[in-house]
């Protein structure tokens, strides 16, 4: 959970171990201030994260915060990559395999580009120095729901075959997609529209070209897998803040970016 991430960030950033207070007044979201970080639980899917992003953009504006980054961390399904792989999104593709976020406003469908910060993505990748944890840049397929929108065969309804599913996923793979989730199109589009540097860092739990369900082995190590993108993002943040981390030569030579105030969700 993001509360666990907030606790982990607090320890890694050498902050006092005071009780973390949820700053949200409703149970829909969670938000915790951890030093220079604002850690937020955004819920599932585009409608939920869109509501939150509007509120966060206003919060950043009225607080006069500058040089802000938004980094989404979470879980995903892989496409042709082994479970446990960290995928840092270069692009976000919608369910039609286009780099756009579609939204109906006042009865009119509007399409906006899904653009993520490529320098930020590269800097995040350079912070992954554990040879036992694969990490890569790749495009992300953003589905509109968990079951039919992702071609799953185990939902209440399924009007397609496994061959249809594989054909669709292979099309996505050939376009560079290496994982699937449900928020990246809205996230990337709104961050770009707001002029905020954005990145998406997710770990894969399964390879959808092989199965729709996690293996028993991966279920047993679920907690460890979930922590992988958390650990990578904290390494990046520590570099930004000038805190000591274990670096190898490639990390030390990574392109540096100005210290920022990341918002993780």
N, C-alpha and C positions, 0 to 999 in steps of 0.2 A: 504494500500500500504506500501511498505518498507520505503518510505519517511516518512510516518506517524509514522512508528515504530522507525525510526531514531530520529524524533522529541521527541517521547515519551521517548526513551532511554536517550536523552540529558537531559531532565528534571529530570528523576529519578536518573541519575548519578551526578546531581548537577553541570553540565557543563555550561559555558556561553551560552547565547541564541543568539549566532551569526548565521548568515545565513548559512544554510547547502548547500555546493556546491557539485553538481553531478560531480564526478571525471571521469566519463566515457565520451569519446569523441563521441560516437555514441548513437543513441536512442534505441538500442537493449537492453542495460542493464542500470541499475542505481547503483551507488556506492557512499556511504557517510561515511566519517571518523567521528566517534563520540567517542572522547577520545580513550580508548584502543580497541574500537570496529570498525570493518569494516562491515557496513550494505550494503548488495547487493541484488538487484532484479535480479533473474536468469532466468526469463521467464518460459514458460510452456514446460514440457516434457524433456525426456532424452537428445535429441540432443542439446537443448539450455543449460541445466545445465552442460553438459559435456564440451562444449566449454568454459564456464565460469570457471569451476573447473581447467581446464588445465592452464588458465591464472592466477588464484588465487594461485595455487601451485607454479608457477614460481615466482609470486610476493612475496610470503612468503619466498621462497628460497633466492632470490636475496636481500631481505631486511634484511636477517639474523634474522628473527623473530623466537622465540623459544616458546615451550610449548603452541602451538596454538590449538584451538578447532574450528571445523566447526559445526554449529548448523543450520539445515534447519527448518524454521518455515513456516506454511501455513495452508491451508484448505484441507479438504478431505471429502470423503463420508464414512459413518460408515457402519459396517457390524454387525448387532445385538447389537448395542449400541445406546443410545439415542442421538439426536442432541445436540451439545454443549459439548460433551465429548472430553477431551484432551487425545489423544493417543500418547504415547512416544514409538517409535518403538524399539522393541527388535531385530527383524529380518526384512528383506525385501525379499518378494517372487515375482518372475516374473509371467507373465500371465499364464505360465505352472505350477504354484504353486511350483517352485523350488527356492532354496536360491542361485541364481546365476544371474549374469548379462551377457548377450550374446552380443557380438559385432563382426562384420565382419571386419577383418583387412587383407588387401591385398588378398581378395578373400577367406580367411579362417575364419570360425566361431570360436571365442575364448570365453570360458566360464570362468568367474572369480567369486569368492565367494563374497557374499554380507554380510559383517561383520560390525556391529556397536559396539561402545564402551559400554559395559554393565554397567560398574561402572558409567560412565557419565549419562546413562539413569536412573539408580537408584537415582543418586544425583539430577537430574532434578525432578523426581517424588516426592522426599522428600521435595521439595520446594513448592509443591501445598498444601496449608493449608486452602483453602476456602471450607467449607463443602457444599456450594451451586454449586460448579463446579466439576463434576466428572472427574477424571483423572485415567489413567491406563497405564500399560505396555502391549504391544501386538504386534503381527506381522503385517506388512503392505503389502498389495497386491499392487504391482506396475504394472499398466496397460500401454500399449503402445499407447493408444489413449483414447479420452473421451467417445466415443459412443460405437462402437461394442466391443472394447477391455475391456470395463467395463460392457458389457451385457446390455446396455441401450436399451429401447424399443422405444425411441422417436427420433432416428436419421433418416437420409434420407434413410438408408437401415437397414433392420432387418430380417435376415434369420433364426431366432430362436424364440421360444415361451417364455412366461413368466415362464413356468415351467422349461425350460432349464436354464434360468437365475438364478432362485432360487436354482436349483440343484448345479450350479457352485459356487454360493456365499456360500451355505451351506458347500460345500467341503472346500472352503477357510476358513470359520469360524471354522470348525472342525480341521483345521491345525493351529489355533491360530490367524488368521487374524481378526483384528477388524476395519480396515479402508482401503480405496483405494485412491491412488494418482498416479502420473506419473513420479516421479523423484527418489524415494528412492533406487531403484536398482543401477542406475548409481552413485548416490551420495555415497552410502555405499561402493560399490566396489572400486571406485576411492579413497575415503578417506583411506580405508584399504590399498590399493596399495601404497599410498603416505606416509603411516605411520602417518596419522593425526587422532586424536580422533574425531569421528563424531557422531552426534545424529540427530534424526528427531522428531520434535514436531508439531503435526497437530491437529486442532480441526475438529470434524465431523459436517457437516451441515445437513445431512439427514441420515436415516437408510435405506440402499439399499434393505434390506429384506422387507421393508414396502412400499417404493416409489422410483421413479426416480427423483422426484422434491421436492424442499423445500416446507414446509407448509407455508401458509400465515403468521402464527405467527412467524416462524423462519426467514422468509424474513424480517419482521419488526425489528427483533433483530439481523440482519446480522452483522452490524458493531460491536455490543457488542461481538458476537461470534468470529469474526475475531481477536479481541484484546486479547482473552483468552490465546493463546499460547505466544503472545508477553509479556503479564504480567508475565507469569510463567518463561520465559527465563530471563527476567530482574531481577526477584527475585534471580534466580540462579547466574547471573552475579554479582549482588550486594554482594552476599555472597562471591563469589570468590575475589572480590575487598576489602572485609572487610567493606563495607558500611552498614549503619543501615537499617534493614528491620524488619517487624513484623514477629517474629518467634514463632512457638509453640514448644513444647518439642521435637516432632519427628524430626522437621527440625534441631534443635540445636544438636541432636544426630546423624544426618546423617553423613555418611563417608565423610570426607573432602578431597578435591583434591587440588593440588598446584594451586596458582593463575595462570590464563591463559589469553591469548589474544583471546577471541572468535571472530569468523567471523560468522555472521548470514546472512541467505539468504532466 
